[in-house]
Amino acid sequence: MSVLSDVTEKKALKIITKMVIDFEELNNLNMTKIDAFEATQAKNLLRGIVESAGYEIYYDNKRKPIF
């Protein structure tokens, strides 16, 4: 069970950022149209959490997240 707060802590945002990166790796794998659509929706929802906290996900040259 999670602890609810008025602000999402930075550690949670870092974990979510890593999850967004993991979802992007799905682009190189075969998936059904429905699975790809739902995975994209999940990735966009997670990205929205990071952005609503006032952050953006940036990448270095090796596609690693910079947070």
Helices and strands as residue ranges (DSSP letters): H 10-24, G 25-28, H 33-52, E 58-59, E 65-66
